[in-house]
Amino acid sequence: VPLFAYILHIYLLHAANIVLLVLTHRPTLGTFDQTRTAFLEPEKLSGSGFPLPVIFAVWFVTLVLLYPLCGWWASLKSRNRSRWLSYL
């Protein structure tokens, strides 16, 4: 379940970032190639972040969404003893 939560939270937060950028009409530059943009073109990322209360709200919504999904995954793993689920 911890690995499931870890992998899922990465995708949820990335999707939330893209949605917030589009809704606030901000450029999505650096969303998909953050490492290259941060090191080679850092001036393009200045001022592209969100205020701390928005970040806290997004993290809270992510946790609220992850909790039932992790419960579902744990019950799935406890009900089904197939070998492929043991690796996940």
N, C-alpha and C positions, 0 to 999 in steps of 0.2 A: 504493500500500500504506500509506503513512503516514496518508492521509486515512481509509482504511478502519479502521485501527487506532484512530485518534482517535475516530471516530464510535462504533465498537463498544465502546471502553472506557467511554464515558459510560453506555451502556445496561447494560453488565455491572456497573459499580460501583453504579448506581442500583438494579438488581435485587438485588445483594448487600446493600445497605443495607436494603432493605425486608425481605428474608429474615432478616437479623440482628435487626432490630427486632421482627419477629413472633416469632422464636424466643426472644428474651430478654424477651418480654412488655412491651416498651417502647412508648410511644405513637408512632404514625406521623405525628403532627401536625408539619407543616413539611417533610415529605418531598416533597410535591407543590407546595407553595407557599412554598418556602424564603425567597425574597426578601421577600415580604409579611410573613411571620412574623418574620424576622430584624430587619426595620426597624420594624414596627408593634407586635409583641408579643415582644420578645426574652426576656422572663422565662419564656415557655413553652418556650424552647429550652435553658435552663440545665440542665446535668446530663444532657443527652440524648445525649452523644457516647460513643464507645467508647475504651478505653485504647489507647495507641500500639502495643503489640504486636499487638493485634487488627487495627488499621489496616494495619500492615506485612504481616500474614498475608493479609489480603484483597487487598492490592496484589500480593503474590507469586502468589497463586492466579490473579488476573486476568492477570498477565503469562504465567503458564504456559498459561492457556487461550487467550490471544491469539496466542502464537507459532505454533502449528500452523495457526490460522485465517488468519493473515497469510501463511504459506507457501502455503496452499491458494489464497488470493486472488492471490498473485504468479504461481503456476503457471497459474491460470486465465487471467490477463491475458496471459501469454506464449504460451499455446497458442491462444487465441482472439483474433483481431485485429479484432473487430467494432468499429464506430464508437462504439456506446454505452458500451462498456467503457473506451474511452480518456478519456471524460469523468469516469468514476468513478475 
